[in-house]
Amino acid sequence: MRKRNVSSSVDTRENLLRLAARSFATQGYAATTMRSIAEQAGIEAASIYYHFSSKEEMVDVVMEHGGESILQHIRDHVEALPAEADAEDRFKAALVGQMSAVIKYGDYALAHGRLLSQLPDKVRDKQVRRRARHQQFWAGVLEDLRTEGFLREDVDIALARVFVLGFVNSVQTWFDPKKGSLDKVAEQLCDIFFEGVRPVAAKTRRPARKSALSASS
């Protein structure tokens, strides 16, 4: 029997996963080694194999842990709303949940965004299914907006999802808590999403301008 020279505690495993997520996110799958992660954790190289049998298993667990943690974090925000909350309330809660999850699970989020094409085939297939669950969640949030009259019938749900997640998932690069809370940011994003950025006066001028252009063509 192999001698166990590292603690099997949850803390040790969580620390290894956190370090692995950071290494995978910043260095990529090929350049990350089990030895380098063990060194960062301050344990012997052989000891890491008590927790993970291979680098492939480790990256699979990193992707699963990160994906499930982020999605559950978002669900928690939505489920915390009162029963009378409408689809717009749920949309805003999901925005705050997604942004705070990306910040809280930063290294995992980066790994999710950068590693898909680098993953071994079996792990990549699993990750595609995990992404699909996340996408289905957001598709449901957007479909609820349409059902309750907050989103036009002609809006493409998939494109709207890409639009929303595109700016939300980059929150680590631009969010500054000194300039306002995530709730304040979500309120502004909701205003942009639902009301647009064109001033009211410009909105009233545009139909007349379009008519004039049509008449001159």
C-alpha positions as MATLAB code, in Angstrom:
seq = 'MRKRNVSSSVDTRENLLRLAARSFATQGYAATTMRSIAEQAGIEAASIYYHFSSKEEMVDVVMEHGGESILQHIRDHVEALPAEADAEDRFKAALVGQMSAVIKYGDYALAHGRLLSQLPDKVRDKQVRRRARHQQFWAGVLEDLRTEGFLREDVDIALARVFVLGFVNSVQTWFDPKKGSLDKVAEQLCDIFFEGVRPVAAKTRRPARKSALSASS';
ca = [
       0.000    0.000    0.000;
       1.281    3.433   -0.954;
       2.255    5.529    2.015;
       0.084    8.606    2.483;
       2.375   11.531    3.162;
      -0.188   14.270    2.650;
      -3.374   15.088    4.522;
      -6.573   13.882    2.900;
      -8.513   16.822    4.302;
     -10.972   18.799    2.238;
      -8.837   21.904    2.758;
      -5.860   20.273    1.046;
      -7.956   19.193   -1.923;
      -9.603   22.614   -2.209;
      -6.201   24.301   -2.141;
      -4.894   22.005   -4.873;
      -7.955   22.718   -7.011;
      -7.558   26.460   -6.537;
      -3.891   26.358   -7.490;
      -4.637   24.090  -10.437;
      -7.381   26.408  -11.680;
      -4.971   29.342  -11.590;
      -2.238   27.396  -13.390;
      -4.577   26.058  -16.063;
      -6.082   29.510  -16.601;
      -2.766   31.358  -16.882;
      -0.461   28.730  -18.397;
      -2.816   26.470  -20.321;
      -3.366   22.755  -20.046;
      -0.164   21.551  -21.739;
       2.194   23.786  -19.745;
       0.669   22.967  -16.348;
       2.233   20.020  -14.523;
       1.235   18.059  -11.455;
       4.712   18.686  -10.053;
       4.405   22.464  -10.331;
       1.032   22.432   -8.581;
       2.448   20.240   -5.803;
       5.349   22.671   -5.376;
       2.957   25.621   -5.107;
       0.980   23.712   -2.474;
       4.168   22.923   -0.542;
       3.796   19.147   -0.769;
       5.851   16.374   -2.315;
       5.203   15.741   -6.002;
       4.090   12.164   -5.360;
       1.602   13.265   -2.733;
      -0.669   15.018   -5.213;
      -1.536   11.635   -6.727;
      -3.310   10.708   -3.515;
      -5.903   13.343   -4.447;
      -5.860   13.092   -8.254;
      -4.736   10.126  -10.330;
      -3.669   12.244  -13.317;
      -3.592   15.752  -14.765;
      -6.601   14.829  -16.895;
      -8.617   13.946  -13.802;
      -7.478   17.140  -12.081;
      -8.543   19.427  -14.926;
     -11.852   17.591  -15.170;
     -12.516   18.192  -11.466;
     -11.425   21.836  -11.810;
     -13.882   22.380  -14.652;
     -16.696   20.555  -12.869;
     -16.123   22.261   -9.512;
     -15.888   25.697  -11.097;
     -18.887   25.250  -13.376;
     -21.175   23.840  -10.707;
     -20.082   26.434   -8.121;
     -20.714   29.329  -10.505;
     -24.120   28.066  -11.648;
     -25.249   27.330   -8.077;
     -24.099   30.800   -6.994;
     -26.320   32.336   -9.680;
     -29.267   30.121   -8.750;
     -28.896   31.114   -5.092;
     -29.267   34.783   -6.026;
     -32.376   34.119   -8.082;
     -33.965   31.788   -5.529;
     -33.449   34.365   -2.773;
     -36.000   36.649   -4.439;
     -39.501   36.904   -2.962;
     -42.266   34.825   -4.521;
     -43.801   37.872   -6.216;
     -40.600   38.677   -8.144;
     -41.127   38.998  -11.891;
     -38.917   37.997  -14.814;
     -37.096   41.338  -14.808;
     -36.247   40.897  -11.124;
     -34.927   37.406  -11.856;
     -32.888   38.718  -14.780;
     -31.252   41.360  -12.576;
     -30.592   38.804   -9.816;
     -29.004   36.476  -12.358;
     -26.796   39.328  -13.572;
     -25.598   40.082  -10.042;
     -25.158   36.361   -9.378;
     -23.114   35.821  -12.526;
     -20.887   38.844  -11.935;
     -20.263   38.046   -8.278;
     -19.605   34.396   -9.169;
     -17.023   35.366  -11.787;
     -15.278   37.524   -9.182;
     -15.546   34.947   -6.377;
     -14.432   32.007   -8.537;
     -12.095   34.066  -10.710;
      -9.482   31.442  -11.572;
     -12.145   28.843  -12.295;
     -14.014   31.312  -14.498;
     -10.847   32.113  -16.444;
     -10.115   28.415  -16.898;
     -13.635   27.881  -18.205;
     -13.219   30.671  -20.726;
      -9.786   29.705  -22.029;
      -9.338   25.944  -21.831;
     -12.061   24.339  -23.932;
      -9.995   23.814  -27.086;
      -7.008   22.532  -25.040;
      -8.821   19.857  -23.055;
      -8.461   16.099  -23.648;
     -11.382   14.767  -25.698;
     -13.282   13.108  -22.826;
     -12.939   16.146  -20.578;
     -13.896   18.501  -23.411;
     -17.070   16.521  -24.103;
     -18.056   16.789  -20.435;
     -17.288   20.491  -20.436;
     -19.449   21.076  -23.506;
     -22.366   19.483  -21.634;
     -21.661   21.632  -18.559;
     -21.655   24.769  -20.698;
     -24.929   23.670  -22.233;
     -26.532   23.556  -18.764;
     -25.323   27.077  -18.060;
     -26.616   28.266  -21.419;
     -29.978   26.587  -20.815;
     -30.280   28.398  -17.490;
     -29.779   31.772  -19.170;
     -32.031   30.836  -22.066;
     -34.738   30.143  -19.477;
     -34.185   33.523  -17.830;
     -34.515   35.265  -21.199;
     -37.518   33.192  -22.280;
     -39.255   34.224  -19.046;
     -38.639   37.853  -19.982;
     -40.382   37.264  -23.285;
     -43.248   35.315  -21.730;
     -43.929   38.120  -19.245;
     -43.700   40.854  -21.876;
     -40.261   42.288  -21.087;
     -38.569   41.090  -24.299;
     -39.736   41.495  -27.895;
     -40.869   38.416  -29.804;
     -38.370   39.048  -32.613;
     -35.302   39.037  -30.310;
     -33.081   35.990  -30.864;
     -32.668   34.333  -27.452;
     -29.276   32.756  -28.259;
     -27.898   36.078  -29.518;
     -29.281   37.919  -26.486;
     -27.584   35.370  -24.228;
     -24.239   35.863  -25.985;
     -24.662   39.638  -25.720;
     -25.412   39.533  -21.991;
     -22.774   36.993  -20.993;
     -20.169   38.684  -23.186;
     -20.006   41.777  -21.005;
     -20.865   40.059  -17.727;
     -18.095   37.464  -17.978;
     -15.457   40.188  -18.415;
     -16.401   41.782  -15.066;
     -13.002   40.960  -13.535;
     -11.308   43.312  -15.987;
     -13.448   46.391  -15.408;
     -15.351   46.240  -12.120;
     -14.151   48.673   -9.457;
     -16.031   48.375   -6.131;
     -14.898   51.900   -5.259;
     -17.159   53.228   -8.034;
     -20.275   51.343   -7.014;
     -21.714   47.976   -6.082;
     -22.563   45.107   -8.401;
     -26.242   45.892   -7.765;
     -25.694   49.399   -9.119;
     -23.889   47.985  -12.131;
     -26.716   45.509  -12.731;
     -29.277   48.340  -12.608;
     -27.339   50.246  -15.276;
     -26.955   47.144  -17.427;
     -30.677   46.457  -17.139;
     -31.414   50.040  -18.252;
     -29.132   49.593  -21.272;
     -30.576   46.179  -22.105;
     -34.239   47.143  -21.782;
     -34.224   50.839  -22.666;
     -31.194   51.159  -24.941;
     -28.630   53.952  -24.996;
     -30.243   56.348  -27.467;
     -31.721   59.492  -25.833;
     -35.513   59.815  -25.978;
     -35.298   62.811  -28.322;
     -33.128   60.846  -30.739;
     -35.607   57.966  -30.664;
     -38.385   60.293  -31.798;
     -36.215   61.787  -34.567;
     -35.104   58.444  -35.996;
     -38.421   57.337  -37.591;
     -38.692   60.688  -39.374;
     -35.109   60.401  -40.590;
     -35.727   56.873  -41.865;
     -38.813   58.051  -43.729;
     -36.854   60.893  -45.295;
     -34.097   58.543  -46.403;
     -36.629   56.145  -47.901;
     -38.316   58.965  -49.817;
     -35.015   60.174  -51.288;
     -33.893   56.724  -52.459;
];
